[in-house]
């Protein structure tokens, strides 16, 4: 169909575009897509999973965001509250992300009233695939991501991991800090 004849718009981000986009996690990088918003506007690397919903085109102001998020055709949305565990997918295991903005409930069910975000994983190819990304920053921050994949005799194997940690910073201004104001101290691990 011609673009003006479709009821929704699809934006595709390749693995290279995802790596070049600013941010640490998939949800941070998806901010490049027009109409994509996080429930609390806080990145998944510092917020509780129960506040990690998303909206497309301004639909849904709660964690049950009416946007379906898939990874390998399996919903990432929590079945109880609808929130999304963005940090469960290792960075290097993402081949591309497709964002379908607009109602897609006729194809995907009632969870896709606002749209669909499909996080497509890397598929092992013939031969050996490998990658390693190491990142360091201030505030005792480090990220290590690795991927090892390949096929032989019709069998495919994939292993990927992302390890993230930061000592963090204190969010409160120095003049109003109290004994409960401590650095964020965030760490997470994901694997596939």
Secondary structure, DSSP 8 states (H G I E B T S, - for coil): --GGGSSSEEEEEEHHHHHHSSSSSHHHHGGGSTTEEESSS--TTTS-GGG--EEETT--SSSS-SEEEEETTEE-B-TTT--B-GGGS-GGGEEEEEEEES--HHHH-GGGSSEEEEEEE----BEEEEEEEEEEETTTEEEEEEEEEEEETTEEEEEEEEEEEE-----S-GGG--TT-----EEEEEE-
